[in-house]
């Protein structure tokens, strides 16, 4: 069984807990009926050494299963807990840990995971499903124990599960399951109850890795490391207030991870459900097609329809592990669905029995080895299959049965014939004679054929005598030739080279020597092809073979100068204490920096090499090369390939299939190559996302500005009068192509204004930030789902993002942060009510931080004042964009999604207010002195209305 939530196997996603461990080293006495002991304690009470499992990292000396009280005490005392806290201090901490009923705890996630396992093991024996589910729940309890007990029991459970999954009988599995229950499950349950009843132990659990964190990828590992770091800080803290603060931070991290894990399990539930639904459709379609199969027949005696229908159904209906399991499951629950299949099997069995009784009518002919009766697919048992490889073993069994059905059909067809076909079949299935008997027959036959005048010329065809050595055949030919000459036949015997030269051209020398040529079956002959060198082939091979991060060259990995500590602010990143950030993945450490211009994390190249890859976190929490921003080499690689396909007239859908990417990514690759090659990508609203084909170049802007022409004249001609856009485009060209920037105009009209009064910015209200970790692709899919008016629960199942988070994104009071790889929202405290202050409301019900920007109620407008601007709206609610999208608007309008582009157009034209997300990002990043109106002034080329400090701050915020 494959691993849970694995992306590598498309059919089955869930496996047993033990599949995460390697096969343990074991001693085996050859008696398969003996139940292996998972461990026992010697009389002196010291831990025994059970079967060791290297995959669980059990420390030396802590192997075996603690079955005695003395052993258990030794293991329990091996953990040095944090300083004991009073109940007055621990109770508020535990209330904080358990107070939110909407957050799934580890036990709840384990139960959901066990249910998912039961759903994924359809067709397996009920006892096997129950054992796997119990092992999952026990594993969760083990993870909640102190470290000594945890490592101790983890190895014992992995060893027992390995034995269980290798067993091939129900009795054997029952004995192993009983041993595991008495030696592991029951002691773990007792230790778990003790740990849960100890307040200090419960407090320490908050700093442990949540159950299922392995499914959150590299980002999940970084968050788990951060929890451990918080645990060290907690144990070193000296005051209750300091411990409470650290504990609260850890609880927030833990709750976020548990929510993610629960949503991923729910998403996997939906995927597995859809797989079974698709399997049902394929099985039912195969049944219908097999029933209506048109098969030619020579009469009732040679009617092979039952055989061919059975073969057709298995070939087309049971062609995957998923379909085989679903068929087995339906046979147990709805057997009436396959009555025709059973009828075909009965008919085929009767015909095969008739063939066995009638095909050998010659009493003087040696008996042939005939195939057995065909099996009935509706009576296939799964009891004797290995549970550790259940799906593959079940599929192999059905394929083997199909081969036997095919052999029985060929037998019946041959038995129905009266000509050479029957005898050819019998010859092919008759075992060979003993060598001495075959050589005697070949020698005599060859000798007597050689005596017949004229016929002896065809001796090699009539009696090849392959069982005889070449020297023996030559001797027989010689004496038969002499005897034939005595009888009047003029023929010289053949010797040596002369004999070889007379070998018929249709036969090989090895056949002449009696050696048959081995011919491989067609399905074993694999063509040998060289890779075409295309980027897709290179990407696939690199991702499969190289450790670390796919598509990232090994020279980007470096050894950190000091100990790496998880960064609490940036998801998936570590730092070494000197300000250098690192990605840790695949056993490698990669130094990275944040590229302000691109707005993305970028690898730190060695020796100042340019065009290091930009990075982002995928939907499984692992770092990947951001293909939307391009690969190493700038215009080379996939971006250039996409552009060449585009120039050849291919559509985005065709290009995406060729590059194995989404159409949106294909468009971004094309735009990236055009932009970095010098093509003008001045993104104005009136372009509506279409790439200009008028031949204008960014180099033209740079050349004309550096030759002394005025900025206003160049902007009037090339950028619609937008001086700021012309200036930053020329700077961008200089940066990309290594041209001197100091040759551009330095004294710009809007930079000469002194820092005078400017538009007053409203003070940001006291607020806190809440972040929701997710990949940008998940965020983009949520926005797209909102535009399609999908319900939140459906978007959650499609993206794996919790429903509550999706509802929060719909509110529009947050933004996507490339730095943190999270969606960040601003939480406002509730307004005072009466004499007291009301407690904070849930995130989705908190009052907006933008009261001045809300739509006015009807009938309250002041006729002496212009009507307030309306809130921006799209089909999916309020748009959510910020500095990243505004930078795209300036550099490449075509990369923007249509709803964002349209809402920006409305905002730039002064028809709507800015979305809440823009104000949230300004506040979250520390730009409280900048308002959305100032940003709009800056973007629309009216920089003269702003001070130099404001211009610098806005340019820094936008990353231009």
MINU-794494 format. One record per residue (C-alpha): residue in three letters; x, y, z. Coordinates in steps of 0.02 Angstrom, whole numbers, plus 32768, in hexadecimal, padded with zeros to 4 digits. Layout:
N
alaXYZ
...
END
This chain:
960
unk800080008000
unk803F80AB7FD5
unk80588139804E
unk7FCC81AA8086
unk7FAE8246801E
unk803982157FA7
unk804382767F01
unk80A681EE7EAC
unk8019816C7E9A
unk7F7B81AD7E45
unk7F08811C7E6F
unk7F1E80F97F28
unk7F4D81797FA9
unk7F4381248052
unk7FAE809F809F
unk7FCF804C8142
unk803080A681C7
unk80BA802781B8
unk80DB80538103
unk813E80E78142
unk81BE8072818E
unk823C8001813C
unk82397F458155
unk828C7F1F81FB
unk831F7EAD8213
unk82DA7E0C8259
unk83077D5D828E
unk82967CD78248
unk82917C20827B
unk82327BE481E3
unk818E7BC2823D
unk810A7C2D81EB
unk808A7BFE826E
unk80E77C4E82FD
unk80B37CFE8329
unk814B7D718331
unk81667DC483D7
unk81727E8083C9
unk81D97E878466
unk81E17E4F8519
unk823A7E8685B5
unk82BE7E198606
unk82A97DEA86BE
unk831C7E7486F9
unk82A57EF586B6
unk831C7F3E8635
unk82D57F628589
unk82D87ECE8513
unk83137EDB8461
unk82867EB883E7
unk828C7EB8832B
unk82E07F5C8302
unk82987FD48283
unk831680538244
unk828F80C281FA
unk824E80F982A2
unk82F6813882E3
unk82E880D98385
unk838280FF83EE
unk83F68073841B
unk83C8802284BE
unk8311805484AF
unk82D37FC48446
unk824B7F4A8471
unk819F7F5984B9
unk818C7F878571
unk811A7F0085B2
unk81517F038668
unk81337F8E86E4
unk81ED7FA38705
unk82117FB7864C
unk818480348639
unk81C5809886CC
unk8273809D8681
unk823080DE85DD
unk81C1815E862F
unk824D81A1869B
unk82BD81B68602
unk8267825985D7
unk829782F78630
unk81F9835E8635
unk81EF84188644
unk81F3846386F1
unk81538434874B
unk80CD84BA873F
unk804284D787BA
unk7F8F84AE878A
unk7F6785688795
unk7FE185868707
unk7FC184EB869E
unk7F0384F78699
unk7EF9859B8638
unk7F7B855885C0
unk7F1784B985A1
unk7E798520858B
unk7ED385808502
unk7F0984DC84B2
unk7E5C848D84B0
unk7DE4852084AE
unk7DC3852B83F2
unk7D4984A183C0
unk7D5D84CA8307
unk7E1484928306
unk7E2983D682EC
unk7E9B838A836F
unk7F1582FC8352
unk7E9982788388
unk7E1582BD8312
unk7E8F82C08281
unk7EC5820E82AA
unk7E1081D482A8
unk7DF4822A8201
unk7E9281DD81BE
unk7E5B813181F9
unk7DB3814881A2
unk7E10817B8105
unk7E7980DC8111
unk7DDD8072811F
unk7D9580C88086
unk7E3680B08024
unk7E487FF78050
unk7DA57FC57FFD
unk7D9F7F0D7FD4
unk7E1A7EDC805C
unk7DE57E6480E6
unk7D8B7EBE8175
unk7E0B7E8481F6
unk7E977ED28190
unk7E3C7F788181
unk7E1A7F79823C
unk7ED27F568264
unk7F107FE381F4
unk7E95805D8240
unk7EC4802A82F0
unk7F7D803C82C5
unk7F5E80EE8289
unk7F02811F8327
unk7F8880CC8393
unk800F81278333
unk7FBC81CC835F
unk7FBD819B8416
unk8074816C8409
unk809F821783C2
unk804F8267845D
unk80C2820984D5
unk8167824A851A
unk81FC822F84A7
unk8240819184FA
unk819A813584F5
unk8175817A8449
unk8211813183F7
unk81FC8090845A
unk814A80698425
unk815D80AF8375
unk81DC80298348
unk81747F9E8395
unk80D77FD28335
unk81377FE18292
unk81807F3182A8
unk80D77EE482CE
unk80867F3D823B
unk810E7EFF81C7
unk80EE7E4B81FB
unk80337E6481E9
unk803E7EAC813A
unk80AB7E1A8101
unk80357D928141
unk7FD07D3180BF
unk7F4C7CD9812A
unk7EC27D178199
unk7EFB7CAC822B
unk7FAB7CEE821E
unk7F6E7DA2821C
unk7EFD7D8182B1
unk7F8E7D3F831A
unk7FFC7DD382EE
unk7F6F7E4E8311
unk7F537E0183BC
unk800D7E0D83E4
unk80147EC383AD
unk7F7C7EEC8416
unk7FBF7E9E84B5
unk80727EDC84A0
unk80587F888452
unk7FA67FC88441
unk7F6B7FA984F3
unk800A7FE98548
unk8009808384D8
unk7F5380A58503
unk7F7C809E85BB
unk8015810E85AA
unk7FB08187853F
unk7F29819785C3
unk7FAE81BA8645
unk7FFE823F85D8
unk7F58829285B4
unk7F2E8299866D
unk7FD382EE8699
unk7FC083AD8682
unk807B83C8866E
unk8086834185E9
unk7FF1838D858E
unk80478435858D
unk80E383E8853F
unk8079839684B7
unk805484428470
unk8109844E8437
unk810C83A583E2
unk80F28381832B
unk803783728305
unk7FFE82C982C8
unk800282C8820A
unk8080835881FB
unk80E482EC8182
unk805F831180FE
unk808383CD8105
unk812A83BC80AA
unk81C4842480CA
unk815C84B6810B
unk810C8441818A
unk81B6840581C3
unk81EE84B981DC
unk815384DD8244
unk8173844082AB
unk8226847B82C9
unk81DF852382FD
unk816E84CC837B
unk8204847283C4
unk8261851883CE
unk81CC8562842C
unk81D184CE84A2
unk828684F284CF
unk825C85A984EB
unk81C985778559
unk8231850385C5
unk82B6858B85D9
unk823A86158603
unk823D865386B7
unk819586AC86CB
unk80E1867186B2
unk80BB8704863D
unk814D86D885CD
unk811A862185C9
unk8066865085A1
unk809D86BD8510
unk810D863584C6
unk808785B184E2
unk8007861B8487
unk807A862C83F1
unk8094857083ED
unk7FDA854E83F9
unk7FB785C18365
unk8039856582FD
unk7FF884BB8333
unk7F4284E68312
unk7F6C85268265
unk7FC98486823B
unk7F3E84188280
unk7EBE8478821A
unk7F278460817D
unk7F3B83A6819F
unk7E80839281BA
unk7E5A83EB8117
unk7ED7838180B8
unk7E8582E380FB
unk7DDA832680C7
unk7E1F834E801A
unk7E65829E800E
unk7DBC82578041
unk7D6F82B17FAD
unk7DF782757F37
unk7DE581C07F6E
unk7D2881CC7F61
unk7D3A820D7EAF
unk7DB1817E7E87
unk7D3380FB7EBE
unk7CAC81537E5C
unk7D1881527DC1
unk7D42809A7DDE
unk7C8880727DE8
unk7C6B80C87D42
unk7CF780687CED
unk7CC07FC17D34
unk7C0A7FDC7D03
unk7C3D80157C55
unk7CA97F7A7C40
unk7C157F0D7C71
unk7BA37F617BF3
unk7C257F577B68
unk7C4B7EA17B8C
unk7B917E747B89
unk7B787EC87AE0
unk7C197E857A95
unk7BFB7E4679E2
unk7C5F7DA579CB
unk7C607D3E792A
unk7C417C837943
unk7C427BED78CF
unk7BB57B9C7930
unk7B857B6079DB
unk7C197AE879DF
unk7C9C7B7379CF
unk7C457BFA7A36
unk7CCD7C547A9A
unk7C637CEB7ACA
unk7C657CC67B84
unk7D237CBF7B87
unk7D387D5F7B23
unk7CBA7DBE7B8C
unk7D127D8E7C2C
unk7DB97DC37BE2
unk7D727E667BA3
unk7D297E927C4D
unk7DCB7E6F7CAB
unk7E377EC97C2B
unk7DCB7F667C29
unk7D797F647CD4
unk7E027F217D47
unk7E977F797CFC
unk7ED37FD77D98
unk7EE97FB97E51
unk7E5C80327E75
unk7DE17FD77E03
unk7E147F2C7E46
unk7DF47F647EF9
unk7D4D7FB37ECE
unk7D167F167E71
unk7D457EAB7F08
unk7CE67F227F79
unk7C497F1C7F0E
unk7C4F7E5E7F05
unk7C407E5D7FC2
unk7BB67EE17FCD
unk7B537EDA7F29
unk7B777E307ED8
unk7AD87E377E6E
unk7B2B7EBD7E03
unk7B987E367DB6
unk7B1F7DA87D95
unk7B487DA97CD9
unk7C007D977D05
unk7BD97CFC7D6D
unk7B6F7CB37CE0
unk7BFC7CCD7C62
unk7C747C787CD9
unk7C027BE07CEF
unk7BED7BD17C34
unk7CA87BE07C15
unk7CCD7B5D7C9A
unk7C547AE27C48
unk7CA17AFC7B9D
unk7D517AE87BE1
unk7D217A447C37
unk7CD77A037B94
unk7D777A317B3A
unk7DE379D57BB8
unk7D7779397BA4
unk7D7579387AE4
unk7E1579857AA0
unk7E7F78E67AB6
unk7E1C78667A4F
unk7EB578057A11
unk7EDD777C7A92
unk7F8B77617A48
unk7FBE78177A5A
unk802178527AEF
unk7FBB78B97B6D
unk7FC879767B5F
unk7FD779EC7BF3
unk7F337A4B7BEE
unk7F0A7AEA7C4F
unk7E977AE27CE7
unk7DE47B1B7CE7
unk7DCF7BD97CDE
unk7DB47C327D86
unk7D187C937DB2
unk7D467D4B7DCD
unk7CAE7D5F7E3E
unk7CF77CE27EBB
unk7DA67D2A7ED0
unk7DDF7D2C7F84
unk7E4C7DB37FD1
unk7E6F7D5B8076
unk7F187D178041
unk7F5F7DB87FFA
unk7FE37E23804F
unk7F927EBA809E
unk80327F1E8087
unk801D7F137FCA
unk7F637EEF7FC0
unk7F317F537F27
unk7FC27F167EBA
unk7FAE7E607EF1
unk7EF27E647ED0
unk7F0B7EAD7E23
unk7F907E2A7DFB
unk7F187DA07E31
unk7E917DDD7DB9
unk7F107DEB7D2D
unk7F497D397D4F
unk7E957CFD7D4A
unk7E807D567CA5
unk7F137CF67C5D
unk7EC47C527C95
unk7E1F7C837C44
unk7E7C7CA87BA3
unk7ED47BFF7BA8
unk7E2E7BA57BC6
unk7DE07C007B33
unk7E6E7BCA7AC0
unk7E577B167AFD
unk7D9E7B197AD6
unk7DBB7B657A2B
unk7E3C7ADF79FF
unk7DCD7A527A3F
unk7D3F7A9079D1
unk7DA97A777933
unk7DBD79D778CD
unk7E587A087869
unk7F0F7A347884
unk7EE67ABB7903
unk7EB97A397986
unk7F5A79D67969
unk7FC47A737968
unk7F7B7AA07A11
unk7F9C79F27A54
unk804E79F47A12
unk806E7A9C7A65
unk802B7A5C7B0D
unk807679AE7B09
unk811279A27B76
unk81B279727B19
unk81F278C07B14
unk8287788A7B7C
unk832878B97B24
unk835C78067AFE
unk82B377DF7AB1
unk82B1787F7A4A
unk8362785F7A0B
unk833477AC79DA
unk829C77E77978
unk82FD78737923
unk838E77FF78F4
unk8322777778AB
unk82B177F07851
unk834178517805
unk839777B077CE
unk82FF77647777
unk82CE78097723
unk8380781476E0
unk836B776C768C
unk82DA77A3761E
unk831577E87576
unk82DB789A7559
unk828D78AA7604
unk833878A97655
unk83557955760B
unk82D479957688
unk831A793C7721
unk833F79DE777D
unk828A7A12776A
unk8239796A778F
unk82A579337821
unk830B79C57867
unk8346795578F6
unk836979E97968
unk8386797779FD
unk8422792F79AA
unk84CD798079A8
unk850A79BF78FF
unk858F793478F4
unk850978B0790F
unk849C78FA7886
unk853078FC780F
unk855778467835
unk84A478127817
unk84A178737774
unk85437820773D
unk8508776E7759
unk845C77917713
unk84B277DC767A
unk851F77427665
unk848B76D07678
unk8427773E7602
unk84B477347583
unk84AC7678758D
unk83F576887565
unk841A76F674CE
unk841477A2751B
unk84A0781674E2
unk84BA788C7575
unk855778BD75D0
unk854F78D3768B
unk856B798076D1
unk85F779A7774B
unk863A7A4177A5
unk862C7AE87749
unk85D27A9776B7
unk854C7A5D772D
unk853B7B0C7779
unk85317B5E76CF
unk849F7AF076A2
unk84397B257739
unk83977B7176F6
unk83937C2E7701
unk82F47C2A7768
unk834D7BD477F9
unk83DA7C0D7867
unk84767BAF7895
unk843B7BA17947
unk839C7B4D790B
unk84057AD878A0
unk84647AAB793E
unk83C17A857996
unk83BA7B267A01
unk83187B8679FB
unk83237C4479F5
unk82D87C9C7A8E
unk82517D187A5F
unk821C7D947AE3
unk81637DB87AF9
unk812A7E5C7AB0
unk81067EA77B5A
unk81B97E877B92
unk820A7EDE7AFF
unk822A7F927B32
unk8266800E7AAF
unk830780687AD6
unk82F581217AB1
unk836681B37AD5
unk831B824C7B29
unk82F682D97AB3
unk834783577B25
unk82AA83C07B37
unk828C841E7BD9
unk81F983AE7C09
unk826583127BFF
unk82F183677C5F
unk827A83A47CE5
unk822F82F87CFF
unk82D682A17D0E
unk831F83267D80
unk828B83237DF5
unk829082667E01
unk834B824A7E19
unk839582E07E72
unk838282FD7F2D
unk835083A57F73
unk82D884107F0D
unk82A883DE7E5B
unk82EF84507DD3
unk836B84A07E4C
unk8421847D7E24
unk848C84327EAE
unk850484C67EB1
unk847D85317F04
unk848684C47FA1
unk850084FE8026
unk853284CF80D4
unk84EF854D8153
unk857385A781BA
unk8513858A825B
unk847D853382A4
unk83DD85508241
unk8346858C82A3
unk8294858B825B
unk8259863B8233
unk81B586628289
unk818786E9820A
unk81AA868F8167
unk815885E88143
unk81CF855E810D
unk826E85C3812E
unk82FD85B881AA
unk8383863881D9
unk843486268219
unk843486B98291
unk848F872D8218
unk83F6875E81B2
unk841286D9812C
unk837786728107
unk837B85BC80D0
unk8306853B8085
unk831D848B80C8
unk82D884028059
unk830E835B8016
unk83A38352808A
unk83EB83F48045
unk83F784A88084
unk83E185378008
unk840685ED8034
unk838086627FF1
unk835A871C7FED
unk82BB877C7FC9
unk82C087CD7F1D
unk826988737F3A
unk825488947E80
unk820687EC7E58
unk81AF87E17F00
unk81E7872D7F18
unk826686C67F78
unk82FF86A17F0E
unk8393862C7F1D
unk8439867C7F4D
unk84AB86507EBA
unk856386267ECC
unk85E7869A7E7F
unk8566871D7E54
unk851586B37DCB
unk8479870C7D88
unk83C886CC7D74
unk83BD865F7E0E
unk831486077E18
unk828386537E79
unk822885E27EF3
unk817985C77F38
unk812185447FA4
unk80AF84C77F4C
unk800884837F88
unk805F83F67FE8
unk80CE846C804B
unk816F844B7FE9
unk81DA84CF7F94
unk81DC84D27ED6
unk8223853D7E4B
unk81A585C67E21
unk818785A27D6A
unk8118863B7D5A
unk81B486A27D75
unk822686377D0A
unk82B585BE7D1F
unk837185D27D2A
unk83B486277C90
unk833386AE7C75
unk82F0869B7BC4
unk833785EC7BB3
unk82E0854C7BE7
unk8225853C7BF2
unk81FF85F67BD9
unk825985F67B32
unk820985527B01
unk815C85967B29
unk817F86347AC4
unk81BB85D17A2C
unk811E85657A30
unk80B686047A3E
unk810E865179A8
unk80E885B27945
unk802F85D0795E
unk800A855579EB
unk7F7D857F7A63
unk7F9985907B1E
unk7F4284E97B39
unk7FB784947ABD
unk804F84E57B0C
unk801884B47BBB
unk800683FE7B85
unk80B184017B34
unk8105844C7BCE
unk809983EE7C4C
unk806484907CA2
unk7FC284EF7CB8
unk7F8A85647C2B
unk7F9E85F87CA2
unk805285C47CC3
unk807285B07C09
unk803586627BEC
unk80A586A47C77
unk813D86497C2F
unk811D86987B85
unk810A87457BD1
unk81A7872E7C39
unk821087017BA1
unk81CC87917B3C
unk81EC880A7BCA
unk829D87D07BEC
unk82C587D07B33
unk82A1888B7B26
unk81ED88867AE9
unk818689167B2E
unk811288DA7BB9
unk80CC89837BEF
unk802D89477C41
unk7FA689C87C2C
unk7EEE89AB7C48
unk7EC089C37B92
unk7F2F89307B5D
unk7EB388BA7BB1
unk7F3988377BC9
unk7F6B88247B14
unk8025881B7AED
unk805788AE7A7D
unk809B887979D3
unk80CD89257991
unk8188890679A2
unk81A8898A7A27
unk823989677A9B
unk826489917B4B
unk830E89B87B05
unk82BF8A487AA5
unk82878A997B48
unk83348A847B92
unk838F8AC27AF7
unk83268B5D7AE1
unk832D8B8E7B98
unk83E98B767BA2
unk84038BD97B01
unk83BE8C767B52
unk83078C797B1D
unk828F8CBA7B9F
unk822D8C3F7C06
unk81888C937BDD
unk81A58C847B21
unk81D78BCD7B2A
unk81468BA57B9D
unk80CB8C007B2C
unk80FF8B957A98
unk811C8AEB7AE8
unk80B88ADE7B89
unk801F8B487B6F
unk80688BDB7BCF
unk808F8B777C6C
unk813B8BB87C9E
unk814D8B477D33
unk81278AAB7CCC
unk81A58AE07C48
unk822A8AFD7CCC
unk82168A587D2B
unk820D89F87C85
unk82B38A427C4F
unk82FF8A177CF8
unk82BD89667CE8
unk831089537C3F
unk83B489917C87
unk83AA89197D19
unk838288817CAE
unk840788A27C2A
unk849088E67C9B
unk848D89987C54
unk84C38A2D7CBF
unk84308A777D1D
unk848A8B197D45
unk84798B4E7C8E
unk83BE8B617CA7
unk83778C097CE0
unk83928C1F7D9A
unk833B8CC67DBE
unk82868C9A7D9E
unk81F98D1A7DB2
unk81A18CBE7E3E
unk82428CA17E9E
unk826E8D5A7EAA
unk81DC8D857F1B
unk82098D9E7FD3
unk81B78D358057
unk81238DA48079
unk80728D8480AE
unk80288CEC805C
unk7F868C908060
unk7F698C5F8113
unk7F678BA58134
unk7EEA8B6181AF
unk7F3E8B118245
unk7F348A558241
unk7EC58A1082C9
unk7F10899C834A
unk7F0388F182FB
unk7F55884882F1
unk7F8787E1825A
unk7F4C8730823A
unk7FA386CA81B4
unk7F6086328157
unk7FEA85C6810C
unk7FC58589805C
unk801685847FB1
unk7FF686117F38
unk7FA785927EC2
unk7F2985667F4A
unk7F05861F7F65
unk7EEE86397EA9
unk7E7A85A27EA0
unk7E1285EA7F2E
unk7E0086907ED3
unk7DD186337E34
unk7D5385C97E94
unk7D0686667EDD
unk7CF586B07E2F
unk7C9B86117DFA
unk7C2686217E91
unk7C5885787ED7
unk7C2985557F8D
unk7CB5855F800B
unk7CAC84A58036
unk7CC684767F80
unk7D5C84EB7F6F
unk7DA1849F8010
unk7D9783EF7FC9
unk7DE984267F28
unk7E7784897F78
unk7E91843A8023
unk7E7D84E48078
unk7E0884E88110
unk7D5A852B80F0
unk7D6A85B38176
unk7E0685F58121
unk7DAC85FF807A
unk7D1E866080CA
unk7D9F86D78113
unk7DF086F28069
unk7D44871A8022
unk7D3687AA809D
unk7DC38801803F
unk7E1C884280DA
unk7EC587F380B5
unk7F4B87DB8033
unk7FC187557FF1
unk807287688037
unk810087247FCC
unk8178873F805C
unk811786D580D6
unk80C886608056
unk8023868080AF
unk7F8186DF809F
unk7F8687688123
unk7EEC87B9816F
unk7ED5884A81E7
unk7E7088258283
unk7E1E88BD82D2
unk7DEF88C3838A
unk7D3988DC83B3
unk7CFC898B83DB
unk7CD789B28492
unk7C24899284C4
unk7BE089E8855F
unk7C5389E785F5
unk7CB0894C85C0
unk7D03890A8526
unk7CB2887C84C8
unk7D1D87E284AA
unk7D6887C983FE
unk7CF0877E8382
unk7D1C86ED830E
unk7D8387238277
unk7CF2871A81FD
unk7C838787826B
unk7CFE880C82A0
unk7CD388BF826D
unk7D2D890481D8
unk7DC7897081EE
unk7D8D89DC815D
unk7CEF8A2E819C
unk7D138ACA8135
unk7D1C8A638096
unk7C7B8A0180A6
unk7BE58A228036
unk7B728AA68082
unk7AC58A6E80B9
unk7A398AAD8048
unk79EF8B568071
unk7A828B9580D7
unk7AE78BF28053
unk7B0B8CAD806A
unk7AD08D0E7FCE
unk7B588D907FEB
unk7BE28D0E7FDF
unk7C108C9F7F4B
unk7BD18BEC7F63
unk7C528B777FAF
unk7CA58AFB7F3D
unk7C5B8A4D7F3A
unk7CB789B27F74
unk7D0C894C7EEB
unk7CAD88AD7EC0
unk7CC488167E4F
unk7C5A877B7E34
unk7CBA87267EC0
unk7CAD87B37F3D
unk7D27883E7F63
unk7DCA882F7F01
unk7E6B880D7F60
unk7F0788597F17
unk7F9D88BA7F54
unk805088E87F28
unk807188497EC6
unk7FDE88657E52
unk8001891F7E42
unk80B388F77E0F
unk8070887D7D8D
unk7FFC89067D50
unk809389757D2F
unk810588F17CE5
unk809488727C91
unk7FDB88927C8B
unk7FB987EB7C37
unk7FEC878A7CD3
unk7F5A87D17D35
unk7EB987717D49
unk7E2587C67CF7
unk7DC787EF7D99
unk7E6188417DE5
unk7E88889F7D45
unk7DD788E17D36
unk7DCD89177DEC
unk7E7689707DDA
unk7E3789CC7D41
unk7DA08A077DA4
unk7E108A3E7E34
unk7E8D8A9A7DC6
unk7DFE8AF57D72
unk7DBC8B2D7E1C
unk7D188ACC7E13
unk7D328A5C7EAB
unk7D928A547F4D
unk7E2C89E87F61
unk7E0D89367F9E
unk7E2789158056
unk7EB988A3802B
unk7F2489387FF6
unk7F0B8992809B
unk7F2D88F280FC
unk7FD388D980A2
unk8006898D80C1
unk7FE189788179
unk802E88CB818A
unk80D189008137
unk80E4899E819D
unk80AE8A21811C
unk802C8A74818A
unk80638B1E8146
unk802C8AEC8097
unk7F768AE68060
unk7F2A8A8A7FCB
unk7F048B347F7D
unk7FBE8B5F7F81
unk7FE58ABA7F2A
unk7F668AE27EA3
unk7FB18B8F7E8D
unk805C8B407E7A
unk801F8ABC7DFE
unk7FC18B367D8F
unk80598BA27D6F
unk802A8C337DE2
unk80C48C257E4E
unk80D68CE27E52
unk804B8CE67ED4
unk80B48C7C7F4D
unk814E8CA37FB1
unk81F58C527F92
unk81E68BEA8030
unk813A8BAD7FFD
unk81788B817F4F
unk82078B1E7F98
unk81968AC48013
unk81168A977F8E
unk819E8A5B7F15
unk81E689F17FA1
unk813989AA7FC8
unk811B897D7F12
unk81CB893B7EF9
unk81EC89A17E5B
END
